[in-house]
Amino acid sequence: MISNIIEPQYRGSFMSLNSSLQQLFVGSASFIAGLIVTNDAITKKIDHYNWLGYFSISVLAFCVFMAYYLKRCMGDEEL
């Protein structure tokens, strides 16, 4: 959906920037997941792992909604 919006002469630099931002947010997601999931020192169990799953599902649902919304806003154009 993203690469078809950019004009061909700018597509290479745009895709490079897009890739850099993706890598930044993948690293941020790993860092945030590390803050959410903890080890209990006494029982040696992983805590709050289910919170991470709920958060991931929420982010995924939001992204699906945004993709649907953006496609609807673009009209009947094929992306």
PEZI-V144182 format. One record per pair of residues at least 6 apart in sequence whose ideal C-beta (glycine too) atoms are under 7 Angstrom apart, sorted by sequence separation. I is the first residue (numbers start at 1). J is the second residue. If there is no record, write none. Layout:
i: [I	I]
j: [J	J]
This chain:
i: [39	40	3	6	71	37	38	38	37	3	36	37	36	37	2	36	33	1	1	4	1]
j: [46	47	11	14	79	46	47	48	48	15	48	49	51	52	18	52	52	67	70	79	79]
